[in-house]
Amino acid sequence: MTGSEIRAIRATREMPDAYLDGYARILADVALTGRRLTRDELDARRALGERAAEDGHGLRALVASHLATTRQHWPAAAPGASVDGVLAAMAQAVDAFAEGFERAQRFAVRQEEAARREFIDDLLYGRSDLGRLAERAERFGLRLSHAYAVAVAHGPEPYDDTHPVTRRVDGALVGRFGDRLILLATKEGRIICIAPGDQPEMLGHFAKHAHAATDGGQVAIGRPHPGAGGVVQSYEEALGALDLAARMGYEEPVLRAAELLVFPVLTRDRQAMADLVRTTLGPLRTARGGAQPLIDTLAVYFDAGCVAAEAARRLRLSVRALTYRLERVRTLTGADPADPMHRYTLQTAVIGARLLDWPAREL
C-alpha cells in the first residue's frame, strides 16, 4: 500500500462520519443509474460543508476523506458501473461540500471583522465598560493591564483594512514580531498601530515601514499609558501631534508626542496666548505685505538656531535681505530677535501665531 493510500485511509478514520453522511450511498446509486446528484443532495452536501467549517476542520483533510471514501466504496462489482458517472458524482459532491465550507468561512470572517472593528472603535474612543473591554482585548492579543502606546500613520490617501499599503505594513510587522503582540487597524483613513509600551522598537518598526509604504507620509507616536484609558490617551496624543505638524508646517517623518509636550502647555491658556500674539506681533500688520512674511522669516530664523546665513539659505534670500527683515521686526515691535531677552518672547509669540493660525484668523 502506498504512502498516499495510507494517509487517505487515516484521514477517513480521523474525520467524523457525520460529514460524509450519505456519500457512499450516492456513489452506489450513481454507479447503477449513471444519474447526476439531485438539488436536495447538493444542498445536503453544502450544509455538511458549512457544519465542518463551523466545527473547525480543515478543507484539505475533508477533501482527502471524500477521496478515501470513494476508493473504499468504489462500485467495481456493480454491473454496468460507469466510471465517468462515479467520478462526475464525486466532483459534484466535493464541489458542493467545498462551496458550503467556503461560505461558512466567509461568514465567519465577516463576523470576525465586524467584531474587530467594533472593538477598535470602542477601544480608541473609550465607549465600553472597562472590564468588558479588557476581556475582549485578550481575544485580539492585548492585555490592558499593561501599558500600550499608539502610533498613527497619515498618508496622501485614505486607507482601509484591505488597502495594499495596510497589508504591506501588516506583513512587515508580522514578519518581524508575529501577530499576537501588535494590533494593526485603520481609522478615518489612517493606519493605527497599538503595541506594548515597553517595546518601543515595535512602533519604531511600524513608523519606518508606514512612512515608506505611504510614500512619505507622516507617523505620530503617542506616549505609553496603562489600561484601556491609556490607549485612548496615547491615540489622542498621536492625533494631536499630526494636527500640530499640519499647523506648524513640520515635515519630519516621525513625530513623538513626548518631544512635543511644550506645545500643549503653551496653548493650555488660549486667551493668554492670544493676548501675547496680539501684543507682540500685532504691530507687524502695518508692514508692507502684512505680518505673515515677517512671521515666516522669524520662524525660519529661530528654526535655524538664529544663524542668519542658514536662515537666509532656507528662505532663498541674501543675508542682507534677511537682516533687513529682522530689523523691520525690531523697529515695529520694539523686540530685537538677536537679543536673548527679547528672543524668547518673540519665539513664543511666533509659535502661538502658528498654532492659532494668526493673522489669517482673527483672535
ChimeraX attribute file (.defattr): number of C-alpha atoms within 10 A of each C-alpha:
attribute: neighborCount
match mode: 1-to-1
recipient: residues
	/A:1	5
	/A:2	7
	/A:3	8
	/A:4	11
	/A:5	13
	/A:6	11
	/A:7	15
	/A:8	21
	/A:9	18
	/A:10	15
	/A:11	21
	/A:12	21
	/A:13	13
	/A:14	12
	/A:15	17
	/A:16	13
	/A:17	12
	/A:18	10
	/A:19	19
	/A:20	18
	/A:21	13
	/A:22	13
	/A:23	20
	/A:24	18
	/A:25	11
	/A:26	18
	/A:27	24
	/A:28	19
	/A:29	16
	/A:30	23
	/A:31	25
	/A:32	16
	/A:33	13
	/A:34	19
	/A:35	15
	/A:36	17
	/A:37	18
	/A:38	9
	/A:39	9
	/A:40	9
	/A:41	17
	/A:42	18
	/A:43	16
	/A:44	18
	/A:45	27
	/A:46	24
	/A:47	19
	/A:48	21
	/A:49	29
	/A:50	21
	/A:51	18
	/A:52	23
	/A:53	20
	/A:54	13
	/A:55	9
	/A:56	9
	/A:57	14
	/A:58	11
	/A:59	16
	/A:60	10
	/A:61	17
	/A:62	25
	/A:63	18
	/A:64	19
	/A:65	25
	/A:66	24
	/A:67	19
	/A:68	22
	/A:69	20
	/A:70	18
	/A:71	13
	/A:72	12
	/A:73	13
	/A:74	17
	/A:75	21
	/A:76	12
	/A:77	8
	/A:78	11
	/A:79	9
	/A:80	12
	/A:81	19
	/A:82	18
	/A:83	15
	/A:84	11
	/A:85	18
	/A:86	25
	/A:87	15
	/A:88	18
	/A:89	21
	/A:90	22
	/A:91	14
	/A:92	17
	/A:93	24
	/A:94	21
	/A:95	17
	/A:96	21
	/A:97	29
	/A:98	23
	/A:99	17
	/A:100	24
	/A:101	25
	/A:102	17
	/A:103	17
	/A:104	20
	/A:105	17
	/A:106	12
	/A:107	11
	/A:108	14
	/A:109	12
	/A:110	12
	/A:111	12
	/A:112	12
	/A:113	13
	/A:114	12
	/A:115	13
	/A:116	17
	/A:117	16
	/A:118	11
	/A:119	19
	/A:120	20
	/A:121	15
	/A:122	17
	/A:123	22
	/A:124	20
	/A:125	16
	/A:126	18
	/A:127	11
	/A:128	14
	/A:129	10
	/A:130	16
	/A:131	11
	/A:132	9
	/A:133	17
	/A:134	18
	/A:135	13
	/A:136	18
	/A:137	19
	/A:138	12
	/A:139	11
	/A:140	16
	/A:141	13
	/A:142	22
	/A:143	19
	/A:144	23
	/A:145	11
	/A:146	15
	/A:147	19
	/A:148	28
	/A:149	28
	/A:150	30
	/A:151	29
	/A:152	31
	/A:153	27
	/A:154	22
	/A:155	19
	/A:156	12
	/A:157	9
	/A:158	14
	/A:159	21
	/A:160	16
	/A:161	18
	/A:162	10
	/A:163	11
	/A:164	12
	/A:165	20
	/A:166	21
	/A:167	15
	/A:168	14
	/A:169	24
	/A:170	24
	/A:171	15
	/A:172	15
	/A:173	22
	/A:174	14
	/A:175	10
	/A:176	11
	/A:177	13
	/A:178	12
	/A:179	15
	/A:180	13
	/A:181	18
	/A:182	22
	/A:183	19
	/A:184	22
	/A:185	20
	/A:186	21
	/A:187	16
	/A:188	10
	/A:189	15
	/A:190	20
	/A:191	26
	/A:192	26
	/A:193	25
	/A:194	25
	/A:195	24
	/A:196	23
	/A:197	19
	/A:198	12
	/A:199	13
	/A:200	16
	/A:201	12
	/A:202	21
	/A:203	26
	/A:204	15
	/A:205	16
	/A:206	27
	/A:207	25
	/A:208	17
	/A:209	22
	/A:210	30
	/A:211	20
	/A:212	15
	/A:213	17
	/A:214	22
	/A:215	12
	/A:216	17
	/A:217	19
	/A:218	24
	/A:219	31
	/A:220	27
	/A:221	31
	/A:222	29
	/A:223	23
	/A:224	24
	/A:225	20
	/A:226	18
	/A:227	17
	/A:228	27
	/A:229	16
	/A:230	23
	/A:231	26
	/A:232	21
	/A:233	22
	/A:234	25
	/A:235	28
	/A:236	21
	/A:237	25
	/A:238	27
	/A:239	22
	/A:240	18
	/A:241	28
	/A:242	24
	/A:243	15
	/A:244	18
	/A:245	17
	/A:246	13
	/A:247	15
	/A:248	17
	/A:249	10
	/A:250	14
	/A:251	12
	/A:252	12
	/A:253	16
	/A:254	20
	/A:255	23
	/A:256	17
	/A:257	22
	/A:258	14
	/A:259	11
	/A:260	14
	/A:261	12
	/A:262	10
	/A:263	16
	/A:264	12
	/A:265	10
	/A:266	16
	/A:267	16
	/A:268	10
	/A:269	10
	/A:270	15
	/A:271	11
	/A:272	12
	/A:273	21
	/A:274	19
	/A:275	15
	/A:276	19
	/A:277	24
	/A:278	18
	/A:279	12
	/A:280	19
	/A:281	23
	/A:282	16
	/A:283	16
	/A:284	23
	/A:285	14
	/A:286	10
	/A:287	14
	/A:288	9
	/A:289	10
	/A:290	13
	/A:291	19
	/A:292	16
	/A:293	14
	/A:294	22
	/A:295	24
	/A:296	14
	/A:297	20
	/A:298	24
	/A:299	19
	/A:300	20
	/A:301	23
	/A:302	19
	/A:303	13
	/A:304	16
	/A:305	10
	/A:306	16
	/A:307	13
	/A:308	20
	/A:309	17
	/A:310	16
	/A:311	23
	/A:312	20
	/A:313	14
	/A:314	13
	/A:315	15
	/A:316	11
	/A:317	13
	/A:318	14
	/A:319	16
	/A:320	12
	/A:321	12
	/A:322	22
	/A:323	15
	/A:324	12
	/A:325	17
	/A:326	20
	/A:327	17
	/A:328	16
	/A:329	24
	/A:330	16
	/A:331	13
	/A:332	17
	/A:333	16
	/A:334	13
	/A:335	19
	/A:336	19
	/A:337	21
	/A:338	14
	/A:339	9
	/A:340	9
	/A:341	11
	/A:342	14
	/A:343	17
	/A:344	13
	/A:345	17
	/A:346	24
	/A:347	18
	/A:348	16
	/A:349	23
	/A:350	24
	/A:351	22
	/A:352	24
	/A:353	25
	/A:354	20
	/A:355	20
	/A:356	20
	/A:357	14
	/A:358	20
	/A:359	19
	/A:360	11
	/A:361	8
	/A:362	9
	/A:363	15
